[in-house]
């Protein structure tokens, strides 16, 4: 006999979460989830997976560089290699499996159409050193992408070459520094003001460029304290760096006043555009007085995010900063497209180059494909749906979990604190680990730092109501279990993951960065 759970699926009476960890399997496999070691632990050190022709030379021309020891790689047949990587893929959570609720990260579905476009030979097979006459299509695409970005932001210029958000911050601050140098004010303007809720890369980038960082306080409702900002602005300030919508998932309602005060002090307004996903098509940052803003193409405009990249962080610039944009950039001459380089007269004020070539071509293709397939009305809906989904989650969970800023709507992400866990002996980390057992990737934990025990959830615009309800259902069940005193479920979690809970402190302080053969193994000797 079975019962029906609240989402309509049959549940066996003895299917309790305790069964798995009280009755571990003998092999390490878990049902259809196979146990899989590293490829170096495979039993294949005396074979090769393919037959290679005998080399025509003996390598004697390499002198002392000739290898004398075994190469140290396992040999796998095609089925073994395929199974190895499929088994590894089953250990990872992915956006193709379920919602990926990391806040401030915009982990959303990327349409396969965009991937197909990026793999077209005319984009994927070109080389940055080809003659410009042979890559006119690629240059035209970059020119169109620049047009979309400047139109959506209301800014006159864009530097495409930055390769990520932090790289874009570097670009913006270097343009600001160049502008102050051109006015002879760089030596006196040595400070950058950064709110307490900023992304950690903001103060780090400012320090990297050579500025000292001054923290700006936050109000009780999660916004920039304008009075504190005004008190700290002065002739020694080069710029402010404000994220809008901010890291608490809130729109800075005083953004126009922040801009006015900044410009009155002779400083520039840098906006962290990591959360542009929440306002694209709805608000133009240029209309808010922004001087520089990076746009994460790998968040807002559909390029792969996570796993180290690839990414792209173009920076839009105001009229005051446009002359200092880094080379290269694309110009439509009427007879074709060309790249303006630093040594040319047109780039005489450019602060330099950020990378050897033109940036991430594959990211440009994916982003423009996303923009053109959505259109202006579709991009507006992106922001509207992202905000709607976040507020739906906030509304559905606020009776069980404590919203960090309960008054009014949030933007693209819902933020909860750990006030509701007081007295349970359960922490934010414990709750997140238990989410893994329920088949969900945890939300962002303990960030932003201004919220104690923060739980930051960003559903993005690509999740359906059905998937949101499935996620909310699991969160509510976990919250009810926590309040009911089911501490063991949380303290030992995850029980159903390929690996149990790790000693994260030890992993951080004593990391094993190189693989070594298991003790007693003869792998190294073969």
C-alpha positions as CSV (number, residue, x, y, z in Angstrom):
1,X,0.0,0.0,0.0
2,X,1.2,3.5,-0.7
3,X,0.1,7.0,0.1
4,X,0.1,10.1,-2.0
5,X,2.4,13.0,-1.1
6,X,1.3,16.6,-1.5
7,X,2.7,16.9,-5.0
8,X,0.7,13.9,-6.2
9,X,3.4,11.2,-6.3
10,X,3.0,7.8,-4.6
11,X,5.1,7.3,-1.5
12,X,5.8,3.9,0.0
13,X,5.0,3.8,3.8
14,X,8.6,2.8,4.7
15,X,10.2,5.3,2.3
16,X,11.7,7.4,5.1
17,X,14.8,9.6,4.7
18,X,16.4,7.4,7.5
19,X,16.5,4.2,5.4
20,X,19.4,5.2,3.2
21,X,22.0,6.2,5.8
22,X,21.0,3.5,8.3
23,X,21.4,0.9,5.5
24,X,24.5,1.9,3.5
25,X,25.2,-0.1,0.3
26,X,28.1,-2.5,0.3
27,X,29.6,-1.2,-3.0
28,X,29.3,2.5,-2.6
29,X,26.9,2.7,-5.5
30,X,23.4,4.0,-4.6
31,X,20.7,2.4,-6.7
32,X,21.3,3.6,-10.3
33,X,23.9,6.1,-9.2
34,X,27.3,4.3,-9.7
35,X,30.3,4.8,-7.5
36,X,33.1,6.3,-9.6
37,X,36.6,7.2,-8.7
38,X,39.1,9.5,-10.5
39,X,40.3,8.5,-13.9
40,X,43.7,8.0,-12.4
41,X,42.3,5.2,-10.3
42,X,41.0,3.3,-13.3
43,X,42.5,-0.2,-13.9
44,X,44.2,0.5,-17.2
45,X,47.8,1.4,-16.7
46,X,49.2,-1.3,-18.9
47,X,47.0,-0.7,-22.0
48,X,45.9,2.0,-24.4
49,X,42.4,2.7,-25.5
50,X,43.4,3.2,-29.1
51,X,46.0,1.9,-31.5
52,X,48.5,4.5,-32.6
53,X,50.9,4.2,-35.5
54,X,54.5,3.7,-34.7
55,X,56.2,7.1,-34.7
56,X,58.5,7.8,-37.7
57,X,61.2,9.3,-35.5
58,X,62.8,8.1,-32.3
59,X,62.8,11.5,-30.6
60,X,66.6,11.7,-30.5
61,X,66.4,15.2,-31.7
62,X,64.8,16.2,-28.4
63,X,68.1,15.6,-26.5
64,X,67.7,15.6,-22.8
65,X,64.0,16.3,-23.1
66,X,63.2,12.7,-24.1
67,X,60.9,11.1,-21.5
68,X,62.5,8.3,-19.6
69,X,59.6,7.3,-17.3
70,X,56.1,6.1,-18.0
71,X,53.7,8.8,-19.1
72,X,51.5,8.2,-16.1
73,X,48.1,8.1,-17.9
74,X,45.5,5.3,-17.7
75,X,44.3,3.7,-20.9
76,X,40.6,3.4,-21.3
77,X,38.5,1.8,-24.0
78,X,35.8,4.0,-25.6
79,X,33.0,2.4,-23.4
80,X,35.1,2.9,-20.3
81,X,35.8,6.5,-21.1
82,X,32.2,7.3,-21.9
83,X,30.9,5.6,-18.8
84,X,33.4,7.4,-16.6
85,X,32.3,10.9,-17.7
86,X,28.6,10.0,-17.7
87,X,29.0,8.8,-14.1
88,X,30.8,11.9,-13.1
89,X,28.1,14.1,-14.7
90,X,25.5,12.3,-12.5
91,X,27.3,13.6,-9.4
92,X,26.8,17.3,-10.4
93,X,23.7,19.4,-10.1
94,X,22.9,21.2,-13.3
95,X,20.3,23.7,-14.6
96,X,19.2,21.0,-17.0
97,X,18.2,18.9,-13.9
98,X,16.4,21.4,-11.6
99,X,16.2,25.0,-10.5
100,X,19.5,26.5,-9.5
101,X,18.6,29.1,-6.9
102,X,22.0,30.7,-6.2
103,X,21.3,34.4,-5.4
104,X,23.2,37.1,-7.3
105,X,24.4,34.6,-9.8
106,X,21.5,34.3,-12.3
107,X,22.0,30.6,-13.0
108,X,19.3,30.3,-15.7
109,X,18.5,28.1,-18.7
110,X,20.5,29.1,-21.8
111,X,18.6,28.3,-25.0
112,X,20.3,25.7,-27.2
113,X,19.7,27.9,-30.2
114,X,22.4,30.3,-28.8
115,X,24.8,27.4,-28.5
116,X,24.2,26.4,-32.1
117,X,24.9,29.9,-33.3
118,X,28.1,30.1,-31.4
119,X,29.3,26.9,-33.1
120,X,28.8,28.2,-36.6
121,X,32.2,27.9,-38.4
122,X,32.2,31.6,-39.3
123,X,32.3,32.4,-35.6
124,X,33.9,29.4,-33.9
125,X,36.8,28.8,-36.4
126,X,38.1,32.3,-36.8
127,X,41.4,33.6,-35.4
128,X,42.0,37.0,-33.8
129,X,45.1,37.6,-36.0
130,X,43.2,37.1,-39.3
131,X,43.1,40.1,-41.7
132,X,40.1,42.2,-40.8
133,X,38.8,41.9,-44.3
134,X,38.2,38.1,-43.7
135,X,36.2,38.6,-40.5
136,X,33.8,41.2,-41.5
137,X,30.8,39.2,-40.3
138,X,32.3,38.8,-36.8
139,X,33.1,42.5,-36.6
140,X,29.5,43.4,-37.7
141,X,28.2,41.1,-35.0
142,X,30.3,42.9,-32.4
143,X,29.0,46.3,-33.8
144,X,25.4,45.1,-33.5
145,X,26.0,43.8,-29.9
146,X,27.5,47.1,-29.0
147,X,24.4,48.9,-30.4
148,X,22.1,46.7,-28.3
149,X,24.1,47.2,-25.1
150,X,24.2,51.0,-25.5
151,X,20.5,51.2,-26.4
152,X,19.4,49.1,-23.4
153,X,21.5,51.1,-21.0
154,X,21.1,54.6,-22.5
155,X,24.9,55.0,-22.6
156,X,26.9,56.3,-25.6
157,X,29.8,53.9,-25.6
158,X,30.8,50.4,-24.7
159,X,34.0,48.5,-24.2
160,X,33.4,44.8,-25.2
161,X,36.7,43.3,-24.3
162,X,36.5,42.7,-20.5
163,X,36.1,39.0,-19.9
164,X,34.1,38.9,-16.7
165,X,32.4,41.1,-14.1
166,X,35.5,41.8,-12.1
167,X,37.5,42.5,-15.3
168,X,34.7,45.0,-16.2
169,X,35.1,46.7,-12.8
170,X,38.8,47.0,-13.5
171,X,38.0,48.5,-16.9
172,X,35.5,51.1,-15.5
173,X,37.8,52.2,-12.7
174,X,40.8,52.5,-15.0
175,X,38.6,54.7,-17.3
176,X,37.7,56.8,-14.2
177,X,41.3,57.0,-13.2
178,X,42.3,58.1,-16.8
179,X,39.6,60.8,-16.7
180,X,40.9,62.2,-13.4
181,X,44.4,62.1,-14.7
182,X,43.4,64.1,-17.8
183,X,42.0,66.8,-15.5
184,X,45.1,66.7,-13.3
185,X,43.1,65.5,-10.3
186,X,44.2,61.9,-9.9
187,X,46.7,62.6,-7.1
188,X,44.1,64.3,-4.9
189,X,41.3,61.8,-5.6
190,X,42.5,58.6,-4.0
191,X,39.3,57.2,-2.4
192,X,36.5,55.0,-3.7
193,X,33.3,54.8,-1.6
194,X,31.7,51.3,-1.5
195,X,28.4,50.3,0.4
196,X,28.6,47.6,3.0
197,X,26.3,45.3,0.9
198,X,28.6,45.5,-2.2
199,X,29.9,42.5,-4.0
200,X,33.3,41.6,-2.6
201,X,34.9,42.2,-6.0
202,X,34.1,46.0,-5.7
203,X,36.4,46.9,-2.9
204,X,39.0,44.4,-4.2
205,X,39.1,46.0,-7.6
206,X,39.3,49.5,-6.2
207,X,42.3,48.5,-4.1
208,X,43.9,46.7,-7.1
209,X,43.7,50.0,-9.1
210,X,45.4,51.8,-6.2
211,X,42.5,53.4,-4.4
212,X,41.8,53.3,-0.7
213,X,38.3,52.0,0.0
214,X,35.9,53.8,2.3
215,X,32.8,51.9,3.4
216,X,29.3,53.5,3.2
217,X,26.7,52.5,5.7
218,X,23.4,50.8,5.0
219,X,20.0,51.8,6.3
220,X,17.7,49.4,8.2
221,X,15.7,48.7,5.0
222,X,18.8,47.5,3.1
223,X,19.6,50.6,1.0
224,X,22.6,53.0,0.8
225,X,22.6,55.5,3.7
226,X,22.5,58.7,1.7
227,X,23.4,60.8,4.7
228,X,26.5,58.8,5.3
229,X,27.4,58.9,1.6
230,X,27.0,62.7,1.6
231,X,29.2,63.1,4.6
232,X,32.0,61.0,3.0
233,X,32.0,62.6,-0.4
234,X,34.6,65.2,-1.0
235,X,37.4,66.4,-3.3
236,X,39.4,63.3,-2.3
237,X,36.9,60.9,-3.7
238,X,37.4,59.5,-7.2
239,X,34.2,57.3,-7.5
240,X,31.5,55.5,-5.8
241,X,30.6,51.8,-6.6
242,X,27.0,50.9,-6.1
243,X,25.2,47.7,-7.1
244,X,21.7,48.4,-8.3
245,X,19.5,46.4,-7.7
246,X,21.7,45.8,-4.7
247,X,22.9,42.5,-3.2
248,X,20.0,42.5,-0.8
249,X,17.7,42.1,-3.8
250,X,16.4,45.7,-3.5
251,X,16.3,48.7,-5.9
252,X,18.1,51.7,-4.6
253,X,15.2,54.2,-4.4
254,X,17.5,57.1,-3.8
255,X,19.6,56.4,-6.9
256,X,19.1,59.8,-8.5
257,X,20.1,61.6,-5.3
258,X,23.2,59.3,-5.0
259,X,24.1,60.2,-8.6
260,X,23.6,64.0,-8.0
261,X,25.7,64.1,-4.8
262,X,28.4,62.1,-6.5
263,X,28.7,64.4,-9.5
264,X,28.5,67.5,-7.4
265,X,31.6,66.2,-5.6
266,X,33.4,65.8,-8.9
267,X,33.4,62.0,-8.6
268,X,32.2,59.4,-11.0
269,X,29.4,56.9,-10.5
270,X,30.3,53.3,-11.1
271,X,27.4,50.8,-11.1
272,X,27.9,47.1,-10.6
273,X,25.7,45.6,-13.3
274,X,25.7,42.0,-12.1
275,X,22.0,42.3,-11.3
276,X,21.0,44.0,-14.6
277,X,18.8,40.9,-15.2
278,X,16.3,42.5,-12.8
279,X,15.9,45.8,-14.8
280,X,16.9,45.1,-18.4
281,X,14.3,46.6,-20.7
282,X,12.7,48.4,-17.8
283,X,15.3,50.9,-16.6
284,X,18.2,52.5,-18.5
285,X,21.2,53.1,-16.1
286,X,22.3,56.1,-18.2
287,X,19.1,57.8,-17.2
288,X,20.1,57.3,-13.5
289,X,23.3,59.2,-13.9
290,X,25.6,56.1,-14.1
291,X,29.1,56.8,-15.6
292,X,30.3,53.2,-16.0
293,X,28.7,49.9,-15.6
294,X,29.8,46.3,-16.4
295,X,27.2,43.9,-17.8
296,X,27.7,40.2,-17.2
297,X,26.7,38.7,-20.6
298,X,27.1,35.3,-18.8
299,X,24.2,36.3,-16.5
300,X,21.8,38.6,-18.2
301,X,22.2,37.6,-21.8
302,X,22.5,33.8,-21.9
303,X,26.0,32.5,-21.9
304,X,27.3,29.6,-19.9
305,X,27.9,30.5,-16.2
306,X,29.7,28.5,-13.6
307,X,32.6,26.1,-13.7
308,X,35.1,28.9,-14.2
309,X,33.5,30.4,-17.3
310,X,33.7,31.4,-20.0
311,X,32.3,34.8,-19.3
312,X,32.2,38.3,-20.7
313,X,31.8,41.7,-18.9
314,X,31.4,44.6,-21.4
315,X,31.4,48.0,-19.8
316,X,29.1,50.8,-20.9
317,X,30.5,54.3,-20.4
318,X,29.0,57.8,-20.1
319,X,30.0,60.7,-22.4
320,X,32.5,61.9,-19.9
321,X,34.3,58.5,-19.8
322,X,33.8,57.4,-23.4
323,X,37.1,58.9,-24.7
324,X,39.1,56.8,-22.2
325,X,37.6,53.4,-23.2
326,X,40.2,50.7,-23.8
327,X,41.1,49.7,-27.3
328,X,40.1,48.0,-29.5
329,X,36.6,48.9,-30.6
330,X,34.7,48.4,-33.9
331,X,33.8,51.2,-36.3
332,X,31.5,51.0,-39.3
333,X,33.3,53.0,-42.0
334,X,30.5,52.7,-44.5
335,X,32.6,50.4,-46.7
336,X,33.0,47.8,-44.0
337,X,34.1,47.3,-40.4
338,X,37.4,47.9,-38.8
339,X,39.0,47.7,-35.4
340,X,40.3,50.9,-33.9
341,X,43.6,50.1,-32.1
342,X,45.4,52.0,-29.4
343,X,48.2,53.4,-31.6
344,X,45.7,55.1,-34.0
345,X,44.7,58.7,-33.5
346,X,41.1,57.7,-32.8
347,X,42.2,55.9,-29.7
348,X,44.7,58.5,-28.5
349,X,43.0,58.9,-25.1
350,X,42.4,55.2,-24.5
351,X,43.9,54.0,-21.2
352,X,45.3,51.0,-23.0
353,X,44.2,47.4,-23.6
354,X,42.6,44.9,-21.2
355,X,43.5,41.8,-23.1
356,X,45.6,40.7,-26.1
357,X,42.8,40.6,-28.6
358,X,39.1,41.5,-28.8
359,X,37.4,39.5,-26.0
360,X,35.2,36.5,-26.0
361,X,33.7,35.9,-29.4
362,X,31.6,33.0,-28.4
363,X,30.0,35.0,-25.7
364,X,29.2,37.8,-28.1
365,X,27.4,35.4,-30.4
366,X,25.3,33.8,-27.7
367,X,24.4,37.2,-26.2
368,X,23.3,38.7,-29.5
369,X,21.3,35.6,-30.3
370,X,19.5,35.9,-27.0
371,X,18.8,39.6,-27.6
372,X,17.5,39.2,-31.1
373,X,15.3,36.2,-30.4
374,X,13.7,38.1,-27.5
375,X,13.4,41.5,-29.0
376,X,12.9,44.6,-26.9
377,X,9.5,43.4,-25.5
378,X,11.0,40.0,-24.6
379,X,13.9,41.5,-22.8
380,X,11.5,43.7,-20.8
381,X,9.6,40.5,-19.9
382,X,12.8,38.9,-18.7
383,X,13.1,41.5,-16.0
384,X,9.4,41.3,-15.1
385,X,9.3,37.6,-14.8
386,X,12.6,37.5,-12.8
387,X,11.1,39.9,-10.3
388,X,7.7,38.2,-10.3
389,X,9.3,34.8,-9.5
390,X,11.4,36.2,-6.7
391,X,8.4,37.9,-5.1
392,X,6.4,34.7,-5.4
393,X,9.0,32.7,-3.5
394,X,9.2,35.5,-0.9
395,X,5.5,35.5,-0.4
396,X,5.2,31.7,-0.2
397,X,8.0,31.2,2.3
398,X,7.6,34.3,4.6
399,X,5.2,32.6,6.9
400,X,7.7,30.0,7.8
401,X,11.0,31.7,7.2
402,X,12.0,35.3,8.2
403,X,12.5,37.7,5.3
404,X,15.5,39.9,5.9
405,X,13.6,43.0,4.6
406,X,9.9,42.1,4.8
407,X,8.4,45.5,3.9
408,X,7.7,45.9,0.2
409,X,8.6,43.9,-2.8
410,X,12.1,42.6,-3.6
411,X,13.6,42.6,-7.1
412,X,15.1,39.5,-8.7
413,X,16.1,37.6,-5.5
414,X,14.4,36.9,-2.2
415,X,16.6,37.3,0.9
416,X,15.9,35.5,4.2
417,X,17.9,35.6,7.5
418,X,18.3,32.9,10.1
419,X,16.1,34.5,12.8
420,X,13.4,31.8,12.2
421,X,16.0,29.1,13.1
422,X,16.7,30.5,16.6
423,X,16.3,27.8,19.2
424,X,16.4,24.9,16.8
425,X,20.2,24.2,17.0
426,X,20.1,24.3,13.2
427,X,22.2,26.7,11.1
428,X,21.9,28.1,7.6
429,X,24.6,25.6,6.5
430,X,22.7,22.7,8.0
431,X,19.6,23.7,6.2
432,X,21.4,24.1,2.9
433,X,23.0,20.6,3.3
434,X,19.5,19.2,3.8
435,X,18.3,20.8,0.6
436,X,20.8,18.6,-1.3
437,X,19.0,15.5,0.1
438,X,15.8,16.8,-1.4
439,X,17.4,17.2,-4.9
440,X,18.0,20.9,-4.9
441,X,21.2,22.9,-5.1
442,X,21.4,25.2,-2.0
443,X,20.8,28.9,-2.3
444,X,23.6,31.4,-1.6
445,X,24.6,31.1,2.1
446,X,25.8,33.8,4.5
447,X,25.9,36.5,1.8
448,X,25.4,39.4,1.8
449,X,27.3,39.7,5.0
450,X,25.1,42.5,6.3
451,X,22.3,39.9,6.9
452,X,23.0,37.3,9.7
453,X,22.8,33.7,8.4
454,X,21.7,35.0,5.0
455,X,19.8,32.7,2.6
456,X,19.7,34.4,-0.9
457,X,17.4,32.8,-3.5
458,X,17.3,33.9,-7.1
459,X,14.8,31.9,-9.2
460,X,15.5,33.8,-12.5
461,X,12.9,34.3,-15.2
462,X,13.3,30.9,-16.9
463,X,11.6,28.8,-14.1
464,X,8.0,27.8,-14.5
465,X,5.4,28.1,-11.8
466,X,5.4,24.3,-11.5
467,X,9.1,24.2,-10.8
468,X,8.9,27.1,-8.4
469,X,6.1,25.2,-6.6
470,X,8.2,22.1,-6.4
471,X,11.1,24.0,-4.9
472,X,8.8,25.9,-2.5
473,X,7.2,22.6,-1.4
474,X,10.6,21.2,-0.5
475,X,11.6,24.3,1.3
476,X,8.4,24.4,3.4
477,X,8.7,20.7,4.3
478,X,12.3,21.4,5.5
479,X,11.3,24.5,7.4
480,X,8.5,22.6,9.2
481,X,10.9,19.7,10.0
482,X,13.5,22.2,11.4
483,X,10.8,23.8,13.6
484,X,9.6,20.4,14.7
485,X,13.0,19.6,16.2
486,X,14.1,17.0,13.6
487,X,17.8,18.1,14.2
488,X,19.4,14.8,13.0
489,X,18.0,15.3,9.5
490,X,19.9,18.6,9.2
491,X,23.1,18.0,11.3
492,X,24.1,14.9,9.3
493,X,23.0,16.0,5.9
494,X,23.5,15.3,3.1
495,X,22.8,11.6,3.5
496,X,21.8,10.9,-0.1
497,X,24.6,12.7,-2.0
498,X,27.5,10.8,-3.6
499,X,29.7,12.1,-0.7
500,X,28.6,12.9,2.8
501,X,29.3,16.2,4.5
502,X,32.9,17.3,4.2
503,X,35.1,18.9,6.8
504,X,35.1,22.3,5.1
505,X,37.4,24.0,7.5
506,X,40.1,21.3,7.0
507,X,39.5,21.3,3.3
508,X,40.2,25.1,3.2
509,X,43.2,25.0,5.5
510,X,44.8,21.8,4.3
511,X,43.7,21.3,0.7
512,X,45.0,18.4,-1.3
513,X,45.8,20.0,-4.6
514,X,47.5,17.0,-6.3
515,X,46.4,13.5,-6.8
516,X,48.6,10.7,-5.4
517,X,48.3,7.0,-5.9
518,X,46.4,5.1,-3.1
519,X,48.6,3.6,-0.4
520,X,49.8,0.2,-1.4
521,X,49.0,0.8,-5.1
522,X,51.6,-0.1,-7.8
523,X,50.2,2.5,-10.2
524,X,53.1,4.9,-9.9
525,X,55.6,2.1,-10.5
526,X,54.0,0.9,-13.8
